[in-house]
Amino acid sequence: SKPRYEILDGLRGVAAMIVVAYHLFETYSAGPVHQILNHGYLAVDFFFVLSGFVIGYAYDDRWDRMSIKDFFKRRLVRLHPMVIMGTLIGAVFFYLGDCSAFPLIMETPWWKVLLMVLLGCLMIPTPVSWDIRGWWEVNSLNGPTWSLMWEYIANILYALFIRHFSKIALGIFVALAALLTIDIAFNIDTFGLLATREAAAYTFIGGLTPDQLYIGISRLLYPFFVGLLLSRVNKLIKIKRGFYWCSLLIAAILVMPRIGGTEAMWMNGAYEAFCVLIMFPLIVAMGAGSNVTGKRSVAICQFLGEISYPLYITHFPLIYMQI
């Protein structure tokens, strides 16, 4: 019953289209340093900020008339049908993707594919030893579901614990989570968990395989819960033509070439930390605080919002095919 933030819907669609382009070009990349649309993977972190803001806006004032069961039911209805759809599409195209890049495909019996379909539909991550493609993803049939797994974890944390936090407590939690963001960005490796990153050092690349759980949780906690904090503080920024300026900013951030090359990799880490810690919350604040004027702008935002999640969660099986 609440008004929608049309600009945030539109920005989600803009980021989703850049993710698709990033994955398409990734096939022809020589590695993270040379990746075309180099920072497209940061769209996931932007999605988390958006999600945290929207969750706070939509549900923070409902808990006096909504149970935890009702909340989880609403989130499952919103998110899970497309998770199942993406996994099924991945299963349909699985054997057609046989190539040298995926050496395990033709060695995988049909019953194991069906098992992966079941696990994928249930959002149960698989260990490396169960991989059926050769990329060691938590869902070998549809890689991007790794980010939905973290989205689900954020929803669980919110519903069970963090919704009870005061603004001050939430602010402290977000500040501590920011330290994890800095640890990843600058490859400080406080907990000795980043030694195998090599080419992905000083980036936020990671979180999609079972051995990258620390990267995944670090990418989740600050963006999602700073979005929640932003919705509670409600200090939004109003600008003219907000959708177009915010779209330009998010596009510029995601297509920015690699900074610092291989000689000064810390510069790229500094850039990504700045984007995640500062720019993404700022863009969400600008998008939420501004208005869409004109029927055409409203229609564009609505269209982009409607295609954003289905496009993101179902495109990757077709990416496998062009490899």
Secondary structure, 3 states (H helix, E strand, C coil): CCCCCHHHHHHHHHHHHHHHHHHHHHCCCCCHHHCCCCCHHHHHHHHHHHHHHHHHHHHCCCCCCCCHHHHHHHHHHHHHHHHHHHHHHHHHHCHHHCECCECCHHHCCHHHHHHHHHHHHCCCCCCHHHCCCCCCCCCCCCCCHHHHHHHHHHHHHHHHCHHHCCHHHHHHHHHHHHHHHHHHHCCCCCCCCCCCCHHHCCCCCCCCCHHHHHHHHHHHHHHHHHHHHHHHHCCCCCCCCHHHHHHHHHHHHHHCCCCCCCCCHHHHHHHHHHHHHHHHHHHHHHHHHCCCCCHHHHHHHHHHHHHHHHHHHHCHHHHHHCC
